[in-house]
Amino acid sequence: SSVVPVEIFSMFTGAQLRDIICGNPEIDVELLRRVVEYEGYTENDTVITYFWEVLREMTTSERKLFLQFVWARNRLPLKASDFEAPFLIQKDTKDMNENGDFPLPSASTCFFSLTLPEYPTKDELKQKLLFAIENVTTMESDFVTNDAEISEGWRGL
């Protein structure tokens, strides 16, 4: 109640209030597409077309993993004007490695950016992207607390 006056809660349904405070639980790919900027790619590049197709084909839980991968969040704001920064897709300039395999995509959560190699097929892009989002160490895993630290709380600092 110190952030949002309790008196206004009755103006909204539970779902509306949840969406306003927490963001939309569904990942709207078209909303994300409206806030994207490209570096080294254009909207019409084949790999970018593959990327958006793959993202649309993902399940909601896979899209949440993707957002966690690129932004350390699992929900989008409700509208484009609520984004603090654009979603950036950068071209990865690394070539195939010595065994003829492309590198995995990488991300910078601080800058809400994805570095994407120019995969030759949609299938390869999907395979690499899913592997990356399903196997990344999340920011929540950077610092692991134990039960004693949790019970001490801020007094332990």
C-alpha positions in Angstrom: 0.0 0.0 0.0 3.0 2.3 0.2 3.6 2.0 -3.5 0.0 1.7 -4.9 -2.9 3.1 -2.9 -5.2 0.3 -1.8 -8.2 2.4 -2.5 -7.8 2.1 -6.3 -7.7 -1.8 -6.2 -11.5 -1.9 -6.5 -11.3 -0.2 -9.9 -9.6 -3.3 -11.4 -10.3 -7.0 -11.7 -7.8 -9.3 -10.2 -6.4 -10.1 -13.7 -6.1 -6.5 -14.6 -4.3 -5.6 -11.4 -2.0 -8.6 -11.9 -1.2 -7.5 -15.4 -0.6 -3.9 -14.4 1.8 -4.8 -11.5 3.4 -7.9 -12.8 3.1 -7.7 -16.6 1.3 -9.9 -19.0 1.7 -13.6 -18.2 1.5 -14.4 -22.0 4.5 -13.5 -24.1 3.2 -11.4 -27.0 5.7 -12.0 -29.8 4.2 -9.2 -31.9 4.7 -6.7 -29.0 8.3 -7.8 -28.7 8.7 -7.4 -32.5 7.4 -3.8 -32.3 10.2 -2.8 -29.9 13.1 -4.6 -31.6 16.2 -2.9 -33.1 18.7 -4.7 -35.3 22.4 -4.3 -35.5 24.1 -6.0 -38.4 20.8 -7.4 -39.6 17.7 -6.0 -41.2 14.1 -7.1 -40.6 14.1 -8.8 -44.0 17.2 -11.0 -43.4 16.4 -14.7 -43.7 17.8 -15.6 -40.2 15.6 -12.9 -38.7 12.5 -14.3 -40.4 13.5 -17.7 -39.0 14.0 -16.2 -35.5 10.5 -14.7 -35.4 8.9 -17.9 -36.7 10.7 -20.0 -34.1 9.7 -17.6 -31.3 6.0 -17.8 -32.4 6.2 -21.6 -32.5 7.5 -21.8 -28.9 5.3 -22.8 -26.0 4.6 -20.2 -23.4 7.1 -21.8 -21.0 9.8 -21.7 -23.7 9.1 -18.1 -24.4 9.4 -17.3 -20.7 12.8 -19.1 -20.7 13.8 -17.0 -23.8 12.8 -13.8 -22.0 14.8 -14.9 -18.9 17.7 -15.6 -21.2 17.7 -12.2 -22.9 16.3 -9.9 -20.2 16.4 -11.8 -16.8 12.6 -11.4 -16.7 9.8 -13.7 -17.6 7.1 -11.2 -18.5 6.7 -8.4 -21.0 5.2 -5.0 -20.2 1.7 -4.5 -21.3 2.4 -2.0 -24.1 5.4 -0.9 -26.3 5.6 2.5 -24.5 6.3 0.7 -21.2 9.6 -0.8 -22.4 12.6 1.0 -20.9 14.8 0.1 -23.8 14.4 -1.7 -27.2 15.0 -5.4 -27.6 18.3 -5.6 -29.6 19.2 -8.4 -32.0 22.9 -8.2 -33.0 24.6 -10.1 -35.6 27.3 -12.5 -34.3 30.3 -12.1 -36.5 32.0 -15.3 -35.4 32.2 -17.9 -38.1 31.7 -21.6 -37.8 34.1 -23.4 -35.5 36.6 -25.9 -36.8 34.1 -28.8 -36.8 31.7 -26.8 -39.0 29.3 -26.0 -36.2 27.8 -22.5 -35.5 28.2 -21.1 -32.0 25.2 -20.8 -29.7 23.3 -17.5 -29.5 24.3 -15.4 -26.5 22.6 -12.6 -24.6 23.2 -9.6 -22.4 20.4 -9.2 -19.9 21.6 -5.8 -18.9 21.1 -4.5 -22.4 18.1 -6.7 -23.3 20.0 -8.0 -26.3 20.5 -11.2 -28.2 23.6 -11.9 -30.3 22.5 -14.2 -33.1 24.7 -16.1 -35.5 23.6 -16.2 -39.1 22.2 -19.8 -39.1 21.7 -21.3 -42.5 18.4 -23.1 -41.6 15.4 -22.5 -39.4 15.9 -25.9 -37.8 19.5 -25.1 -36.8 18.4 -21.8 -35.3 15.6 -23.5 -33.3 17.9 -26.2 -32.1 20.7 -23.8 -31.0 18.3 -21.3 -29.4 16.3 -23.9 -27.5 19.6 -25.5 -26.2 20.8 -22.0 -25.1 17.7 -21.0 -23.2 17.2 -24.4 -21.6 20.8 -24.7 -20.4 21.8 -21.2 -19.3 22.6 -20.4 -15.7 20.1 -17.7 -14.8 20.9 -14.6 -12.8 19.1 -16.2 -9.8 21.8 -18.8 -9.7 24.6 -16.3 -9.6 24.3 -16.1 -5.8 23.0 -19.1 -3.9 22.0 -18.6 -0.3 21.8 -21.4 2.3 19.1 -21.8 5.0 21.3 -20.1 7.7 21.8 -17.0 5.5 18.0 -16.8 4.8 17.1 -17.0 8.5 19.6 -14.3 9.3 18.2 -12.0 6.7 19.6 -8.5 6.4 21.2 -8.8 9.9 23.7 -11.2 8.5 25.1 -8.5 6.1 
